[in-house]
Amino acid sequence: MNENRTLHQLEQVFDEERRQLVQGNLARLARLADRKEKLLLALQDVKLTKDTLERLSDLSERNQALITAAQDGVRSVRDRLTEIQRGAPVETYSRTGEKSQIEKPVRTLQRRA
């Protein structure tokens, strides 16, 4: 595989990775990671210019910021769901914009005769 083609494919993978991160398609990211790794391995013995390295670094850093944001979002949702499971009230808004609280349902056992 020639160097320019490999670089172009790697840049396309970075762009696709960004699109999938923005769309929240985390399942597709694993497949892209495998492809990215293979392309990076193909370039490991190639002497790249400073401009090329900077461009690849910028693409990588851009995507890493999105990955970090996605991880933070997942962590926040997980923490909130844990709070709700422990009985924390859920606040929401009505159609008219009024704030209301959804209480945790009281579970009772009904006995049948």
C-alpha positions, -999 to +999 in steps of 0.1 A: +000+000+000+016+033-009+021+060+017-002+087+002-030+063-001-026+050+034-024+086+047-056+095+028-074+064+042-062+072+077-076+108+074-109+093+062-110+070+092-105+100+115-133+119+097-156+089+099-147+084+136-157+121+142-190+116+124-198+085+145-189+102+177-211+132+169-240+109+160-235+088+191-229+056+172-205+040+197-208+005+182-193+016+149-163+031+167-148-003+176-146-013+139-130+020+131-104+016+158-093-017+143-090-001+109-072+029+123-047+007+141-039-013+109-033+020+090-011+034+117+009+001+117+013+004+080+028+039+085+051+031+114+082+027+093+074+057+070+092+090+075+064+115+077+068+152+073+062+176+102+031+190+085+017+155+080+024+146+116+007+178+128-023+172+106-027+137+120-022+149+155-048+176+151-073+150+138-065+127+167-068+154+193-101+166+179-116+131+181-101+125+216-119+156+229-152+141+215-144+107+231-138+124+264-170+143+262-189+111+253-173+093+283-183+122+306-219+121+293-222+083+298-207+087+333-232+115+341-262+094+329-250+064+349-246+085+381-281+101+376-297+066+371-280+054+403-295+084+421-329+077+408-327+040+418-318+051+453-349+072+455-339+106+444-368+126+429-371+131+392-379+166+381-396+173+348-416+200+331-453+200+320-466+210+286-472+245+301-436+247+314-443+242+350-418+222+370-430+191+386-416+162+405-421+125+397-421+105+429-407+070+430-437+046+429-444+028+462-443-009+457-468-029+476-475-066+476-510-075+470-522-108+484-549-128+467-572-150+485 
